[in-house]
Amino acid sequence: MNDMEVFKDIMNCLFAIGPFVTIAGVLFLHDVKKDRMTAGELRMLRWLQCFCGPEFYQNITIVTTKWDELKPTALRKARDRLEELKSDELAPLLTPTFHYQGAYLYNHGIPGGGVAETWDEALDFDSQMSDRAAEVESLSTYDTAKHLR
């Protein structure tokens, strides 16, 4: 499927459900185990920029996943890579120009979503399932003044 077909599918879906729902936002998922964003992910980020426009970036949440699958050394490397992503590929969405509020960055499986200055470990998928669920539930009351940018 090429990009135009994907775009048409998305627009057809939005047109079909538009009368019945209000789109509140977009979740963009990124696997932190990847060294780089794929070409498709980069295209999707650019598409979100164009489709939403900076006045709606605040309705986009970028969710990084699979932190619990990383051992301590790999976790530190992934955090370093996340910092690079924040200053490169994600920067236009996280820190738009003028007075607009940027997208949110949430690190799923990290206590507090990774908003603390330092964090060393992820919540285990199997043994800390209820803690992980509580973290997701807390997104509805997520403190926007403290979220990562």
N, C-alpha and C positions, 0 to 999 in steps of 0.2 A: 504494500500500500504506500503510495507516495504522499508527500506532505499535503498536497491539495485535496486528496481524497480524505485524509485524516481531518483536515480543516472542515470540509463539507460535512463529514459525519458529526463532528462536534456542533457545528452550526445547526444541522438538522435536529439533533437531539435538543439543543437549547430552544429551538423554535417549537418543537413538539411539547416539551414540558413547561415552557415559559408561562402559559396561562394558569398552570396549576401550582407552581412553586416559585419561591424567590431564592435566587442563588445568593447565598450569604458569603461565600468565599471559596478559595481554592487551596487544596493541600497539594504540595509538590514534594514527593518523596525522593530521597537520595540515599543510596547505600554507601555508608562511610568506608566500607572495605575496598571500594574502588579507588584506584590511584587518581583517576581523572573522571570528569564528567564525560558521558558519551556525547557523540554528535547529536543524537536525538534529544538528550537532556538539554543541551545548549540551545537547540532550536526551540524547544518548549519554553525555556526561560525567555528567549527573545519574543516568542509568540505571546507569552503572558504580559510582557512589557507593552507590546502593541495593543493587545486586546483589552487589557485592564486600564492602562494609562496610570500615571503616577498618583492621581487622586484616589485610586482604588488599590494601590499596593498594600495598604494596611489590611486588606481583606485576604491577603495571600500568606499562608504559613508554609515555610520550608521546613520539612521534617527530615532529620537525618536518622537513619535506622541501622540496626545490626551492631550497635556498640558492644552488646553483651557477647558477641562472638570473637572479640579481640582480646588477646593477652596483653598484659601491661605495656610492653614495649610497643606493640602494634597500636595500642590505644593512644599512646603519646604521639606516635607518628600521625595517626588519623586526626588528632586534635590540631597538630601543626598544619596538616593539609586543610582542615576546616578553616583555619585562620587565613590561609592562602585563598581559599574559595570566597571567603567573606570580603577580601580586598580585591578580588579579581572578578570571577564569573557572577557572584551573587551581589556584588556591590551596587549595581544599578537598581536592584529591587530593594535592598536593605537600606540604602541611603540615597533616596532620590533627591533631586535638586529642589531648590526653593523651600517652601514651608510644608511640604507633604510628609506624611508619616510613612515609613517604609514597611516592608514585609516583616514578618516575625520569623525567627529561626528557633526551632525547638529540637533538641537532641533527645529522641525517644529512647528511654531505657537508662538515662542518666538522671540521678537524683536532682530534682528541681529543674529538669530540662537542660541542665548544664549552664545555668545562668551565673553560678558562682565563678569567681576568678579562677579557682583551681578545683579540679575533680580528678580523682584517680581511678575510679572504677565504675562499671556499669552494673545495673540491676540484672541479675541472672534471669534468663527467660523461664527456666523451669522452677527454680526454688523461690523466686521472688515475684511470681505472677501477680499476686494481689497488690504489691507495691507498684508494679508497672502499671496496673489498671488504675490505681489511685492517681498516678502521675498524669495519665491521659485525662482522667476526669477533671483534674485541676486546670486543664487548659481553658475551660470555660471561665475560670476566674484568674487567668494568667495575668500577672502584674506587668502591664505593658511598659511601665517605667524601668523595669529591670531586665527586660528580655534582651537576648543577644542580638547584636546588629553586626 
